Amino acid sequence: MRGTRAVVLLASLLLVLACAGAVMAADIVTVPTANQVKAGEVDLAVYYVDVDRDSLIPPIRPLGIDYVRFQTIYVGVTDKLEIDAHRCDVDVLGVETIWNATYVVQDEDATRPVIVIGGRDLGRAYDSASYFVSAAKTLNPPVGGPPTEPIFRLHLSVGTEDNTLFAEERHEGLFGGVQVLMRPADPQIGLVALHDGQDLITGVTYTPKPGWPTFKGGTFGGHWWVGVNKTYNSK
């Protein structure tokens, strides 16, 4: 059912801020970006999305969806390759799992952005998946010790059409935004604003101390969400 896939993909797109580390390496997963975890890192998260029915297009609205709950796992297979899975639980439609992957083709340095290629919803038929190239650049990385000033990171992506979400075109052409670690010291506080080609996504993150989970919340178009995550390192 097309309506089922549309709402499940809404859940996968509403995973906003995975963690607010000092250099924001794995901060955004709402839309495709060049942020990802490193080799040996595993990020686990849970989220709740409150769905505003009035924001849904008419074919989806009659399904009576009020919320989406989901769990995610991001695995750094190598420093170049990340694989992740999103388990989406839609209140009236059941559970579905979505698989994504990204690969770094250029590392970030003082002058060049990091660039990744990737795909979303790769567990389905070829014509159901979407593909993208994403770049990210930290404008003022910390030098000579822990950061003390806000850190800004810009994101820009180009992708193929994904119209399975509410039958709206997302991730086609250019999309992206900005990410800011407003308070790098403890506690860490981060902000994000992205546009996926259809909706504005906003988020705030709060990490009390190093090693603690990151708490977060924000908006996605007319919907709102909250979540918590923690990153583990097996090394």
VOPAGU-2260 file (C-alpha; in pm, 1 decimal, decimal comma):
REM VOPAGU-2260
SITE   aa  ch    i         X         Y         Z
SITE  MET   A    0       0,0       0,0       0,0
SITE  ARG   A    1     146,9     331,5    -106,1
SITE  GLY   A    2      11,7     510,2     201,2
SITE  THR   A    3     190,2     265,7     431,2
SITE  ARG   A    4     526,2     319,9     260,8
SITE  ALA   A    5     475,9     695,7     264,4
SITE  VAL   A    6     426,2     709,8     639,7
SITE  VAL   A    7     704,7     463,6     715,5
SITE  LEU   A    8     943,0     677,1     513,0
SITE  LEU   A    9     825,6     979,8     709,4
SITE  ALA   A   10     960,6     804,7    1016,9
SITE  SER   A   11    1294,7     736,0     853,3
SITE  LEU   A   12    1328,6    1101,1     756,6
SITE  LEU   A   13    1245,5    1231,8    1102,8
SITE  LEU   A   14    1559,6    1099,7    1269,8
SITE  VAL   A   15    1720,4    1434,3    1321,3
SITE  LEU   A   16    2019,3    1457,2    1553,7
SITE  ALA   A   17    2209,8    1142,4    1640,4
SITE  CYS   A   18    2471,5    1295,1    1870,1
SITE  ALA   A   19    2629,0    1633,5    1942,1
SITE  GLY   A   20    2998,9    1556,7    1955,1
SITE  ALA   A   21    3267,2    1824,3    1965,9
SITE  VAL   A   22    3314,8    1820,5    1590,5
SITE  MET   A   23    2958,3    1706,0    1511,7
SITE  ALA   A   24    3076,0    1405,2    1315,4
SITE  ALA   A   25    2747,6    1215,3    1333,7
SITE  ASP   A   26    2491,5    1481,2    1406,9
SITE  ILE   A   27    2228,8    1476,1    1135,2
SITE  VAL   A   28    2039,6    1189,5     979,8
SITE  THR   A   29    1712,0    1357,9     897,8
SITE  VAL   A   30    1807,8    1393,5     535,1
SITE  PRO   A   31    2117,0    1261,9     356,2
SITE  THR   A   32    2434,9    1434,3     475,8
SITE  ALA   A   33    2807,0    1360,2     479,0
SITE  ASN   A   34    2808,4    1302,5     857,9
SITE  GLN   A   35    2863,7     944,6     967,3
SITE  VAL   A   36    3008,8     734,4    1248,2
SITE  LYS   A   37    3365,7     601,2    1234,1
SITE  ALA   A   38    3498,3     243,8    1235,0
SITE  GLY   A   39    3398,9      59,2    1549,9
SITE  GLU   A   40    3133,5     312,8    1651,4
SITE  VAL   A   41    2770,2     214,1    1697,7
SITE  ASP   A   42    2499,5     473,5    1754,8
SITE  LEU   A   43    2166,2     365,4    1906,6
SITE  ALA   A   44    1860,3     590,0    1926,8
SITE  VAL   A   45    1487,0     592,9    1996,8
SITE  TYR   A   46    1242,2     855,9    1869,7
SITE  TYR   A   47     878,8     958,5    1894,3
SITE  VAL   A   48     714,0    1160,4    1617,5
SITE  ASP   A   49     379,3    1332,4    1669,3
SITE  VAL   A   50     201,8    1350,7    1332,4
SITE  ASP   A   51      -9,9    1653,6    1245,1
SITE  ARG   A   52    -283,8    1509,9    1023,7
SITE  ASP   A   53    -365,0    1852,3     878,3
SITE  SER   A   54     -10,3    1859,1     735,1
SITE  LEU   A   55     -66,1    1535,1     542,1
SITE  ILE   A   56    -185,2    1530,2     183,5
SITE  PRO   A   57    -548,4    1409,7     135,4
SITE  PRO   A   58    -471,8    1048,0      26,5
SITE  ILE   A   59    -271,7     990,8     348,6
SITE  ARG   A   60    -484,4    1190,1     594,2
SITE  PRO   A   61    -776,2     939,2     619,6
SITE  LEU   A   62    -540,5     669,0     753,2
SITE  GLY   A   63    -574,6     826,7    1099,6
SITE  ILE   A   64    -204,2     827,7    1188,4
SITE  ASP   A   65    -124,5    1004,4    1515,5
SITE  TYR   A   66     235,7     905,8    1589,4
SITE  VAL   A   67     539,3     708,6    1480,0
SITE  ARG   A   68     788,1     537,2    1713,5
SITE  PHE   A   69    1114,6     402,6    1592,3
SITE  GLN   A   70    1454,5     268,7    1686,3
SITE  THR   A   71    1773,9     317,5    1487,0
SITE  ILE   A   72    2121,9     171,5    1472,5
SITE  TYR   A   73    2419,6     321,3    1284,9
SITE  VAL   A   74    2729,1     105,2    1244,8
SITE  GLY   A   75    3072,4     225,9    1134,6
SITE  VAL   A   76    3195,4     -75,6     938,0
SITE  THR   A   77    3512,0     115,4     844,9
SITE  ASP   A   78    3610,2     482,6     854,9
SITE  LYS   A   79    3466,2     499,2     502,0
SITE  LEU   A   80    3155,7     277,6     518,4
SITE  GLU   A   81    2847,7     320,5     738,5
SITE  ILE   A   82    2539,7      96,8     738,1
SITE  ASP   A   83    2224,4     180,3     931,3
SITE  ALA   A   84    1878,5      38,2     995,0
SITE  HIS   A   85    1560,1     219,8    1100,0
SITE  ARG   A   86    1281,0      15,9    1261,9
SITE  CYS   A   87     961,4     217,3    1216,8
SITE  ASP   A   88     646,5     147,3    1421,4
SITE  VAL   A   89     347,6     339,5    1282,3
SITE  ASP   A   90      52,4     332,6    1522,5
SITE  VAL   A   91    -210,6     205,5    1276,1
SITE  LEU   A   92      11,4      41,0    1013,9
SITE  GLY   A   93     260,8    -184,3    1193,3
SITE  VAL   A   94     638,4    -222,3    1171,9
SITE  GLU   A   95     883,9    -193,1     884,3
SITE  THR   A   96    1265,8    -174,0     868,8
SITE  ILE   A   97    1456,7      52,5     629,1
SITE  TRP   A   98    1823,4      -0,2     535,2
SITE  ASN   A   99    2064,0     278,4     429,0
SITE  ALA   A  100    2436,1     301,4     350,4
SITE  THR   A  101    2697,5     572,6     285,1
SITE  TYR   A  102    3059,9     564,2     168,2
SITE  VAL   A  103    3322,6     840,3     201,6
SITE  VAL   A  104    3489,8     924,9    -129,2
SITE  GLN   A  105    3680,5    1230,7      -0,8
SITE  ASP   A  106    3789,1    1304,8     356,3
SITE  GLU   A  107    3756,4    1653,7     500,5
SITE  ASP   A  108    4071,8    1858,5     546,8
SITE  ALA   A  109    4159,0    2225,3     599,8
SITE  THR   A  110    4041,4    2327,4     252,3
SITE  ARG   A  111    3819,4    2046,2     119,5
SITE  PRO   A  112    3481,1    1919,1     241,8
SITE  VAL   A  113    3404,8    1557,5     318,9
SITE  ILE   A  114    3205,4    1395,7      35,6
SITE  VAL   A  115    3000,0    1076,6      57,1
SITE  ILE   A  116    2783,7     875,5    -179,6
SITE  GLY   A  117    2492,1     674,6     -51,6
SITE  GLY   A  118    2149,1     525,2     -86,0
SITE  ARG   A  119    1829,5     505,8     118,8
SITE  ASP   A  120    1574,5     225,3     144,1
SITE  LEU   A  121    1819,8     -17,6     -15,5
SITE  GLY   A  122    1634,8    -330,0      98,3
SITE  ARG   A  123    1369,2    -280,5    -168,3
SITE  ALA   A  124    1355,5    -301,3    -543,5
SITE  TYR   A  125    1598,3     -89,5    -742,0
SITE  ASP   A  126    1333,5     163,5    -846,5
SITE  SER   A  127    1223,6     219,5    -485,2
SITE  ALA   A  128    1562,9     331,5    -353,5
SITE  SER   A  129    1698,1     686,2    -374,7
SITE  TYR   A  130    2062,2     786,3    -422,9
SITE  PHE   A  131    2262,6    1094,9    -331,2
SITE  VAL   A  132    2597,9    1269,8    -307,9
SITE  SER   A  133    2651,6    1478,1       8,1
SITE  ALA   A  134    2921,9    1720,2     119,1
SITE  ALA   A  135    2990,1    1889,2     454,4
SITE  LYS   A  136    3248,3    2142,4     573,9
SITE  THR   A  137    3325,2    2264,3     925,0
SITE  LEU   A  138    3399,8    2635,7     893,8
SITE  ASN   A  139    3582,8    2694,7    1221,1
SITE  PRO   A  140    3714,2    2364,8    1363,4
SITE  PRO   A  141    3882,2    2382,0    1706,3
SITE  VAL   A  142    4260,6    2428,7    1701,5
SITE  GLY   A  143    4504,3    2349,6    1982,1
SITE  GLY   A  144    4265,3    2200,0    2236,5
SITE  PRO   A  145    3897,2    2163,4    2324,5
SITE  PRO   A  146    3660,4    2401,1    2140,5
SITE  THR   A  147    3542,4    2709,4    2324,5
SITE  GLU   A  148    3352,5    2898,3    2051,5
SITE  PRO   A  149    3043,3    2792,7    1849,9
SITE  ILE   A  150    3124,8    2555,6    1562,8
SITE  PHE   A  151    2943,5    2589,8    1228,0
SITE  ARG   A  152    2904,1    2309,0     974,6
SITE  LEU   A  153    2747,8    2354,1     630,2
SITE  HIS   A  154    2573,5    2075,4     438,6
SITE  LEU   A  155    2488,9    2043,4      69,3
SITE  SER   A  156    2353,9    1738,1    -114,2
SITE  VAL   A  157    2220,4    1643,5    -455,3
SITE  GLY   A  158    1995,3    1341,2    -498,2
SITE  THR   A  159    1743,6    1149,7    -703,6
SITE  GLU   A  160    1370,6    1187,8    -660,4
SITE  ASP   A  161    1207,8    1021,2    -361,0
SITE  ASN   A  162     830,1    1067,0    -388,3
SITE  THR   A  163     722,5     785,7    -156,2
SITE  LEU   A  164     685,6    1026,0     137,8
SITE  PHE   A  165     329,0    1163,8     116,0
SITE  ALA   A  166     367,6    1151,1    -262,7
SITE  GLU   A  167     584,3    1464,3    -231,2
SITE  GLU   A  168     916,9    1503,2    -408,3
SITE  ARG   A  169    1210,7    1503,7    -164,9
SITE  HIS   A  170    1587,9    1479,8    -206,4
SITE  GLU   A  171    1568,5    1558,9    -578,6
SITE  GLY   A  172    1820,8    1816,1    -692,0
SITE  LEU   A  173    1992,8    2032,3    -429,9
SITE  PHE   A  174    1909,8    2033,1     -57,9
SITE  GLY   A  175    2093,8    2093,6     270,4
SITE  GLY   A  176    2135,9    2340,1     555,7
SITE  VAL   A  177    2344,9    2441,1     855,6
SITE  GLN   A  178    2442,1    2280,9    1184,9
SITE  VAL   A  179    2576,6    2470,4    1487,6
SITE  LEU   A  180    2731,5    2346,2    1809,8
SITE  MET   A  181    2639,9    2655,2    2011,8
SITE  ARG   A  182    2801,7    2543,2    2336,5
SITE  PRO   A  183    3098,4    2306,0    2277,7
SITE  ALA   A  184    3179,5    2281,9    2653,2
SITE  ASP   A  185    2975,0    2080,7    2902,9
SITE  PRO   A  186    2685,9    2079,7    2868,5
SITE  GLN   A  187    2690,0    2068,1    2489,1
SITE  ILE   A  188    2402,2    2238,1    2308,2
SITE  GLY   A  189    2347,7    2206,6    1932,8
SITE  LEU   A  190    2109,0    2349,9    1673,2
SITE  VAL   A  191    2023,0    2243,9    1319,4
SITE  ALA   A  192    1814,8    2377,0    1029,9
SITE  LEU   A  193    1782,7    2179,3     706,5
SITE  HIS   A  194    1554,4    2176,5     405,4
SITE  ASP   A  195    1495,5    1845,0     228,4
SITE  GLY   A  196    1344,3    1993,2     -85,5
SITE  GLN   A  197     993,6    1987,7      61,3
SITE  ASP   A  198     998,4    2074,2     433,4
SITE  LEU   A  199    1207,7    2266,8     684,1
SITE  ILE   A  200    1356,0    2048,6     958,7
SITE  THR   A  201    1472,3    2199,9    1289,3
SITE  GLY   A  202    1628,7    2046,7    1597,2
SITE  VAL   A  203    1793,9    2116,4    1932,9
SITE  THR   A  204    2031,9    1874,3    2111,2
SITE  TYR   A  205    2149,4    1865,4    2472,1
SITE  THR   A  206    2432,6    1648,4    2608,4
SITE  PRO   A  207    2485,7    1700,6    2984,9
SITE  LYS   A  208    2836,5    1549,4    3010,6
SITE  PRO   A  209    3080,0    1338,4    2803,4
SITE  GLY   A  210    2958,5     979,5    2787,0
SITE  TRP   A  211    2596,9    1073,5    2859,6
SITE  PRO   A  212    2309,6    1021,5    2612,9
SITE  THR   A  213    2207,5    1313,9    2392,2
SITE  PHE   A  214    1851,8    1442,6    2432,7
SITE  LYS   A  215    1685,0    1619,8    2141,7
SITE  GLY   A  216    1366,3    1755,9    1990,5
SITE  GLY   A  217    1241,7    1964,3    1700,1
SITE  THR   A  218    1002,4    2006,6    1410,0
SITE  PHE   A  219     955,1    1856,6    1065,0
SITE  GLY   A  220     718,8    2068,1     860,6
SITE  GLY   A  221     397,2    2064,9    1066,2
SITE  HIS   A  222     503,4    1769,1    1283,8
SITE  TRP   A  223     716,0    1760,0    1602,8
SITE  TRP   A  224     952,2    1496,7    1744,7
SITE  VAL   A  225    1162,8    1405,3    2048,8
SITE  GLY   A  226    1439,0    1148,2    2093,7
SITE  VAL   A  227    1748,8    1026,5    2274,7
SITE  ASN   A  228    2063,2     853,0    2152,0
SITE  LYS   A  229    2402,5     726,9    2267,4
SITE  THR   A  230    2715,5     640,2    2070,3
SITE  TYR   A  231    2935,0     346,8    2170,7
SITE  ASN   A  232    3291,7     273,7    2058,5
SITE  SER   A  233    3414,5     -86,0    2047,7
SITE  LYS   A  234    3780,6      14,1    2015,6
